[in-house]
């Protein structure tokens, strides 16, 4: 029994030390100044999403995306504007990629809050249920790579 307690204690100490070391390596969470609700248009929303994605730390060269407006949804207390950014890494030998990774953005305009407040924005990465908010979550390129890799593995197993 004592050995188990000692092992747990050593493990906890190691985790605490790792956390302390990683605290010095933290990246800043980047954001942009989002437009006020009263000044929002679908086109400005698209421009702001592009501007926000430009703050992401994408390290692998060759990533490209296509951003498009999907739809507007009227709800009781807000209006939602949905966009899709479809990411891929085209190459000269494969200019049309076999697989892509989508990031879905929702911009919300409140019907009850003052229209001088900034729009509310959140996004989801395809195949992931976590809802992220600009300024609260640091985007990770690995999320895109994970989607691309899982889709590539799947398509390699299917014969067309």
C-alpha positions as CSV (number, residue, x, y, z in Angstrom):
1,X,0.0,0.0,0.0
2,X,2.7,2.5,0.9
3,X,4.4,2.0,-2.5
4,X,1.1,3.0,-4.3
5,X,0.8,6.1,-2.2
6,X,4.5,7.0,-2.8
7,X,4.1,6.4,-6.6
8,X,1.0,8.6,-6.6
9,X,2.8,11.3,-4.7
10,X,5.8,11.2,-7.1
11,X,3.5,11.3,-10.1
12,X,1.6,14.3,-8.7
13,X,4.9,16.1,-7.9
14,X,6.0,15.4,-11.5
15,X,2.7,16.8,-12.9
16,X,3.0,19.9,-10.8
17,X,6.5,20.5,-12.0
18,X,5.5,20.1,-15.6
19,X,2.6,22.5,-15.1
20,X,5.0,25.1,-13.6
21,X,7.4,24.6,-16.5
22,X,4.6,24.9,-19.1
23,X,3.3,28.1,-17.5
24,X,6.4,29.9,-18.8
25,X,5.8,28.5,-22.3
26,X,2.1,29.7,-22.7
27,X,1.1,31.4,-25.9
28,X,-1.0,34.5,-25.9
29,X,-4.6,34.1,-27.0
30,X,-5.1,36.5,-29.9
31,X,-8.3,38.2,-30.8
32,X,-9.5,41.2,-32.9
33,X,-11.8,44.1,-32.2
34,X,-15.2,42.7,-33.4
35,X,-17.7,45.1,-35.0
36,X,-20.7,46.4,-33.1
37,X,-24.0,44.8,-33.7
38,X,-25.5,47.9,-35.4
39,X,-22.7,48.0,-38.0
40,X,-22.7,44.3,-38.8
41,X,-23.3,43.1,-42.4
42,X,-22.7,39.6,-43.8
43,X,-19.7,40.9,-45.8
44,X,-18.1,42.7,-42.8
45,X,-18.6,39.4,-40.8
46,X,-16.7,37.6,-43.5
47,X,-13.9,40.2,-43.5
48,X,-13.7,40.0,-39.7
49,X,-13.5,36.2,-39.7
50,X,-10.6,36.4,-42.2
51,X,-8.9,39.0,-40.1
52,X,-9.3,36.8,-37.0
53,X,-8.0,33.6,-38.8
54,X,-4.9,35.7,-39.8
55,X,-4.0,35.8,-36.1
56,X,-3.9,32.0,-35.9
57,X,-0.4,30.5,-35.6
58,X,-0.4,28.3,-38.7
59,X,3.2,27.0,-39.0
60,X,3.0,24.4,-41.8
61,X,3.3,26.2,-45.2
62,X,0.7,25.7,-47.9
63,X,-2.5,25.9,-45.9
64,X,-5.2,27.7,-47.8
65,X,-8.9,28.2,-47.0
66,X,-12.1,29.2,-48.6
67,X,-14.6,31.1,-46.5
68,X,-18.3,31.3,-47.4
69,X,-21.5,32.4,-45.8
70,X,-23.9,29.6,-45.2
71,X,-27.1,30.9,-43.7
72,X,-28.9,33.3,-41.4
73,X,-31.0,32.0,-38.6
74,X,-33.6,34.1,-36.8
75,X,-34.1,33.1,-33.1
76,X,-36.3,34.8,-30.5
77,X,-33.5,36.9,-28.8
78,X,-30.8,36.9,-31.5
79,X,-29.9,36.4,-35.1
80,X,-27.2,34.0,-36.1
81,X,-25.0,34.2,-39.2
82,X,-23.2,31.0,-40.1
83,X,-20.0,30.7,-42.1
84,X,-17.7,27.9,-43.1
85,X,-14.0,28.1,-43.6
86,X,-12.8,25.1,-45.5
87,X,-9.0,24.4,-45.0
88,X,-6.7,22.3,-47.1
89,X,-3.1,21.9,-48.2
90,X,-3.1,21.8,-52.0
91,X,0.1,20.8,-53.8
92,X,1.3,21.1,-57.4
93,X,0.7,17.3,-57.8
94,X,-2.7,17.5,-56.1
95,X,-4.1,21.0,-56.6
96,X,-7.6,19.8,-55.7
97,X,-7.2,18.2,-52.3
98,X,-8.9,14.9,-51.6
99,X,-9.8,16.0,-48.0
100,X,-10.5,19.2,-46.2
101,X,-11.1,20.4,-42.7
102,X,-13.9,22.8,-41.9
103,X,-14.1,25.4,-39.2
104,X,-17.7,26.7,-38.6
105,X,-18.2,30.2,-37.4
106,X,-21.3,31.7,-35.9
107,X,-21.7,35.4,-35.4
108,X,-24.6,36.4,-33.2
109,X,-26.5,39.7,-33.1
110,X,-28.5,40.2,-29.9
111,X,-32.0,41.5,-30.2
112,X,-32.1,42.5,-26.5
113,X,-28.6,43.9,-25.7
114,X,-27.6,47.4,-26.8
115,X,-26.6,47.4,-30.4
116,X,-23.4,49.3,-29.6
117,X,-22.0,46.1,-28.1
118,X,-19.7,43.9,-30.2
119,X,-21.1,40.8,-32.0
120,X,-20.8,37.5,-30.2
121,X,-18.6,35.0,-32.1
122,X,-17.9,31.3,-31.6
123,X,-16.5,28.6,-33.8
124,X,-16.4,24.8,-34.0
125,X,-13.8,22.6,-35.7
126,X,-15.3,19.8,-37.8
127,X,-15.6,16.5,-35.9
128,X,-15.2,18.3,-32.6
129,X,-18.0,19.3,-30.2
130,X,-16.1,21.9,-28.3
131,X,-17.4,25.5,-28.9
132,X,-14.5,28.0,-28.9
133,X,-14.7,31.8,-28.5
134,X,-12.2,34.2,-30.0
135,X,-10.1,35.7,-27.2
136,X,-10.8,32.8,-24.9
137,X,-9.3,29.9,-26.9
138,X,-6.0,29.7,-28.7
139,X,-6.5,28.0,-32.1
140,X,-4.3,25.0,-32.7
141,X,-3.2,24.0,-36.2
142,X,-3.2,20.4,-34.9
143,X,-7.0,20.5,-34.9
144,X,-7.0,20.9,-38.7
145,X,-4.3,18.3,-39.1
146,X,-6.3,15.8,-37.0
147,X,-9.3,16.2,-39.2
148,X,-7.3,15.9,-42.4
149,X,-5.5,12.8,-41.1
150,X,-8.6,11.0,-40.0
151,X,-10.4,11.7,-43.3
152,X,-7.4,10.6,-45.3
153,X,-7.3,7.3,-43.3
154,X,-11.0,6.8,-43.9
155,X,-10.8,7.5,-47.7
156,X,-7.9,5.2,-48.1
157,X,-10.1,2.3,-46.8
158,X,-13.0,3.0,-49.2
159,X,-12.9,1.8,-52.8
160,X,-14.8,4.0,-55.2
